[in-house]
Amino acid sequence: MWRARRWPRPRWFSSDTAAVGADSGNPARRRVAALWGNGDHGRLGLGALESRWSPTACPFFLTRPADPPTSLACGGAHTLFLTEGGRVFATGLNDFGQLGIGSSMPHTLDPVEVSGFQEEIVQISAGNHHSCAVTAYGELFVWGKNSSGQLGLGKSAGKVVSTPRKVDYLADVRVKMTALGSEHSIVVTEDGEALSWGAAGAGRLGHGHKSSFLGFAMTSNEYTPRLIKNLDGIKIKRIAAGMLHSACIDEKGTVFMFGQKTEKVVSNQASWDIFLLFSLAINLLPGIFPVFNPKLQVLGRSNDAPRPSVVEEIQFSEEVACGGYHTCAVTDRGDLYSWGSNENGCLGLGGTGMVRFPEVVRSSLFKLPVSKVSCGWKHTAVISGEDIYTWGWGGANGTFFEEGHSSGGQLGHGNDVDYCEPMMVELGKNARAVHVSCGFNHTGAILEYAEN
């Protein structure tokens, strides 16, 4: 891990940076991509490997005023950028081709353009080790790790795809929105249909279980997009994908969840141990178990939710986000709900105890309704008014922490400690946040600054 250091506040933009609103009579605003958190493998795109504990403007886009960034997507250890002109750039780790620039570079410190698209791109998504982009015509391009079929290219596709490839199985539909999890993918079509594919463990694809053994439900990976039948006839408008669970919102604002439920990871240790021994046996002695189907590799506990179920506690939702093991939703009134695992205080409720059902996140710091939410592995970010608030895992405690070396700073508060309640991120004078995205242990945002 690279040791995080304090850095002087950057010069956010130069005098020739693209202006927003200058032609409409409004004060000119400068748009920048700002990132913070773990800097390993160049995922921040700042030209270095050091972590940053406060928002830092990406210098690459400051030198490209004619085509400023409009959104970004933070993945496991890489970041994608989408510009106003519909171009895609990527930075960070490239061990599975997740940057889409071929396999010759193991990582990049600065954004590199992703080529291979015939039309302009209108949406991007980043998973743990895979990425995708949607064109203006609704075509889906994918690249990166494909070990569980998460690219949707069929069984004949390689385990790694290092440059963008179109998903031909979606040729008859227009893709409107995408969401990538750790090893699975979900899309919503222009008609509101939801399709999913990739790793099926814990029921995260929403297709139901195939069979069971010793109380463990077994499911098959999906290598091509498959319609979520339980949502057939329901028009979906938002989707989200986490580590082992997924969520969506229909046109009425109803939230549906499927995949791993909120609970301790291992609820029946004895059965789990037996299953592990069984799995070891069939791998070492395949001849003794000739009837075992090798496709049934992914497990789900019997109390997972393999099909979409309604979250009754929330109505009229507009936004939903899935983290490692927690979920957040925003209603049409701007109320923020959170539930699930609460390690490091990632729910923002003031403690660290697990929360099984949605609870409203109340903070005196929220002066205006919440409009956007994004969840990382164990941290959360929202936009309230024009400000960004973050909480949860800061990097100094828990998994991946080494004494004397920070694994984060992803909250952006100038340190790497945990916060169990929302804290406002200092963005500088005359700043306005328009987009935010959480990765595994880094965060990115699109900010607009008044010219003055």
Backbone hydrogen bonds, N-H to C=O, Kabsch-Sander energy under -0.5 kcal/mol:
donor,donor_aa,acceptor,acceptor_aa,energy
5,R,51,S,-0.9
12,W,10,P,-0.9
17,T,14,S,-1.7
20,V,29,R,-2.7
21,G,19,A,-0.5
24,S,21,G,-0.7
25,G,22,A,-0.7
26,N,21,G,-1.0
29,R,20,V,-1.4
30,R,449,Y,-3.4
31,R,18,A,-0.8
32,V,447,L,-2.8
34,A,32,V,-0.6
34,A,445,A,-2.8
35,L,56,T,-2.4
36,W,443,T,-2.4
37,G,52,R,-3.3
38,N,441,N,-2.5
42,G,39,G,-2.0
43,R,40,D,-1.4
45,G,42,G,-1.8
47,G,109,L,-2.6
52,R,37,G,-2.2
53,W,5,R,-0.5
56,T,35,L,-1.7
58,C,33,A,-3.2
61,F,58,C,-0.8
62,L,58,C,-0.9
63,T,59,P,-1.0
63,T,60,F,-0.6
64,R,61,F,-1.3
67,D,64,R,-1.4
70,T,82,L,-3.3
71,S,82,L,-1.6
73,A,80,L,-2.4
75,G,73,A,-0.5
75,G,78,H,-3.3
76,G,127,G,-1.6
77,A,128,N,-0.5
79,T,91,T,-2.5
80,L,73,A,-2.6
81,F,89,F,-2.9
82,L,71,S,-2.7
83,T,87,R,-2.3
84,E,68,P,-2.6
86,G,83,T,-2.0
88,V,114,V,-0.5
89,F,81,F,-2.2
90,A,112,V,-2.4
91,T,79,T,-2.1
92,G,108,T,-1.3
93,L,77,A,-2.6
94,N,106,P,-2.8
97,G,94,N,-1.3
100,G,97,G,-1.4
101,I,102,G,-0.5
102,G,162,S,-2.6
108,T,41,H,-0.6
108,T,92,G,-1.7
112,V,90,A,-2.6
114,V,88,V,-3.0
115,S,113,E,-0.6
121,I,86,G,-2.3
122,V,134,V,-3.1
123,Q,134,V,-1.3
125,S,132,C,-1.9
127,G,130,H,-3.6
128,N,181,G,-1.4
129,H,182,S,-0.5
131,S,143,W,-2.8
132,C,125,S,-2.0
133,A,141,F,-2.2
134,V,123,Q,-2.6
135,T,139,E,-2.4
136,A,120,E,-1.9
138,G,135,T,-1.9
141,F,133,A,-2.8
141,F,139,E,-0.5
142,V,165,R,-2.5
143,W,131,S,-1.9
144,G,161,V,-4.0
145,K,129,H,-2.4
146,N,159,K,-3.4
149,G,146,N,-1.4
152,G,149,G,-1.7
154,G,223,Y,-2.4
157,A,154,G,-1.2
161,V,96,F,-0.5
161,V,144,G,-2.4
165,R,142,V,-2.2
167,V,140,L,-2.7
168,D,166,K,-1.2
170,L,167,V,-1.6
171,A,168,D,-1.8
173,V,170,L,-1.6
175,V,138,G,-2.9
175,V,173,V,-0.6
176,K,188,V,-3.2
177,M,188,V,-1.7
179,A,186,I,-2.2
181,G,184,H,-3.0
182,S,242,G,-1.5
185,S,197,W,-2.6
186,I,179,A,-2.3
187,V,195,L,-2.5
188,V,177,M,-2.3
189,T,193,E,-2.4
190,E,174,R,-2.4
192,G,189,T,-1.9
195,L,187,V,-2.2
196,S,226,R,-2.3
197,W,185,S,-2.0
198,G,222,E,-2.5
199,A,183,E,-2.9
202,A,299,L,-1.1
203,G,200,A,-2.0
204,R,201,G,-1.4
206,G,203,G,-1.6
208,G,306,P,-2.1
210,K,218,M,-2.2
211,S,218,M,-1.6
213,F,216,F,-2.4
216,F,213,F,-2.3
217,A,215,G,-0.5
217,A,300,G,-2.3
218,M,211,S,-3.6
219,T,298,V,-1.9
221,N,295,K,-0.7
222,E,198,G,-2.2
223,Y,221,N,-0.5
226,R,196,S,-1.6
228,I,194,A,-2.6
229,K,227,L,-1.2
231,L,228,I,-1.8
232,D,229,K,-1.8
234,I,231,L,-2.3
235,K,233,G,-0.5
236,I,192,G,-2.6
236,I,234,I,-0.7
237,K,249,I,-3.2
238,R,249,I,-1.6
240,A,247,A,-2.3
242,G,245,H,-3.1
243,M,323,G,-1.5
243,M,324,G,-0.6
244,L,324,G,-0.6
246,S,258,F,-2.9
247,A,240,A,-2.3
248,C,256,F,-2.0
249,I,238,R,-2.2
250,D,254,T,-2.0
251,E,235,K,-2.1
253,G,250,D,-2.1
256,F,248,C,-3.0
257,M,309,S,-2.6
258,F,246,S,-2.0
259,G,305,A,-3.2
260,Q,244,L,-2.4
263,E,261,K,-0.8
267,S,265,V,-0.6
272,W,268,N,-2.2
273,D,269,Q,-2.6
274,I,270,A,-2.1
275,F,271,S,-2.5
276,L,272,W,-2.4
277,L,273,D,-2.1
278,F,274,I,-2.3
279,S,275,F,-2.9
280,L,276,L,-2.5
281,A,277,L,-2.2
282,I,278,F,-2.2
283,N,279,S,-1.4
284,L,280,L,-2.2
285,L,281,A,-3.1
288,I,285,L,-1.5
289,F,285,L,-0.6
289,F,286,P,-0.8
292,F,289,F,-1.3
296,L,293,N,-1.6
297,Q,295,K,-2.2
298,V,219,T,-1.1
300,G,217,A,-2.0
302,S,215,G,-0.7
304,D,301,R,-2.1
305,A,259,G,-2.6
309,S,257,M,-2.2
311,V,255,V,-2.8
312,E,310,V,-1.0
314,I,311,V,-1.2
317,S,253,G,-2.6
318,E,330,V,-3.7
319,E,330,V,-1.8
321,A,328,C,-2.6
323,G,326,H,-3.6
324,G,376,G,-1.2
324,G,377,W,-0.9
325,Y,377,W,-0.7
327,T,339,W,-2.7
328,C,321,A,-2.4
329,A,337,Y,-2.1
330,V,319,E,-2.5
331,T,335,D,-2.2
332,D,316,F,-2.5
334,G,331,T,-1.8
337,Y,329,A,-3.0
338,S,359,E,-2.1
339,W,327,T,-2.0
340,G,355,V,-3.3
341,S,325,Y,-2.8
345,G,342,N,-2.1
346,C,343,E,-1.3
348,G,345,G,-1.6
350,G,420,C,-2.4
355,V,340,G,-2.3
359,E,338,S,-1.9
361,V,336,L,-3.1
362,R,360,V,-0.9
363,S,361,V,-0.5
366,F,363,S,-1.0
367,K,365,L,-1.2
370,V,334,G,-2.2
371,S,383,I,-2.9
372,K,383,I,-1.2
374,S,381,A,-2.5
376,G,379,H,-3.6
377,W,439,G,-0.8
377,W,440,F,-0.6
378,K,440,F,-0.5
380,T,391,W,-2.4
381,A,374,S,-2.6
382,V,389,Y,-2.4
383,I,372,K,-1.9
384,S,382,V,-0.5
384,S,387,D,-2.2
385,G,369,P,-1.3
386,E,384,S,-0.6
387,D,384,S,-2.0
389,Y,382,V,-2.3
390,T,423,M,-2.3
391,W,380,T,-1.7
392,G,419,Y,-3.5
393,W,378,K,-2.9
396,A,416,D,-2.3
401,F,398,G,-1.6
402,E,405,H,-1.2
405,H,402,E,-2.9
407,S,395,G,-1.1
409,G,394,G,-3.0
412,G,409,G,-1.5
414,G,53,W,-2.6
419,Y,392,G,-1.7
423,M,390,T,-1.7
425,V,388,I,-3.1
427,L,425,V,-0.7
431,A,428,G,-0.9
432,R,448,E,-2.0
433,A,386,E,-2.3
434,V,446,I,-2.7
435,H,446,I,-1.2
437,S,444,G,-2.7
439,G,442,H,-3.6
440,F,75,G,-1.8
443,T,36,W,-2.9
444,G,437,S,-2.7
445,A,34,A,-2.5
446,I,435,H,-1.9
447,L,32,V,-2.6
447,L,445,A,-0.6
448,E,432,R,-3.0
449,Y,30,R,-2.6
450,A,430,N,-2.0
451,E,28,A,-2.3
